[in-house]
C-alpha cells in the first residue's frame, strides 16, 4: 500500500510539473496562477498546494525535470557512439535541435533567468543546469584528449566556450529568428569548434 502511495505522489508531481512547464511557456513566469496549472493538469488547485508548497517549489521542479529531459535525450543519442568527435557533434546537435523539438524549453529558461537576482532557489537551480551542460561537454573533451583525438586543451575553458557558442546562437535565434540562417550558422559553429579541437 505504501509503494502505491509513493507512485501516486510521483505521478501527480510529474503531472503538475509538466502542466507548469506548458503554462509558464505560454504565459511567462510572472503571469500564471496556481489555478492555471491545476486547469492544465485537470486537477484541483488544492492538489497543487498539496504536492508543492508554493509556486517556487513547483518551478524548481520544472527546472529539475528540464535538466533530466536534456540528460535523457543526450544519453540516448550517445549510447552507441565511441568516437569523441562524433560525441561532441551529437552534444551540439542535441542542443541546436532542441529549438525545433522543444521550443518552449528556451522560453521557460529565459523567463527563469529573470529570477536569479531575486530568488536564491531559482539561481541555484539555474547554476545546476549550467554545471550539468559544462560537465557533460567536459567529459567528452577529456575522453577525446585521452584517446588522442583532441588537442591537449584547457577542458573547463573549452567546455564553457562551447556551451557559450551554442547557447548564444540559440538565444539570438529565439529573439530574432529572421536575423540569420539558423541551420547554416549552427553547422559553421560545429565545424569551427571541431576544427580547433582536432589534432
Secondary structure, 3 states (H helix, E strand, C coil): CHHHHHHHHHHHHHHHHHHHHHHHHHHCCCCCCHHHHHHHHCCCHHHHHHHCCCHHHHHHHHHHHHHHHHHHHHHHHHCCCCCHHHHHHHHHHHHHHHHHHCCHHHHHHHHHHCCCCCCHHHHHHHHHHHHHHHHHHHHHHHHHHHCCCECCCCHHHHHHHHHHHHHHHHHHHHHCCCCCCHHHHHHHHHHHHHHHHEC
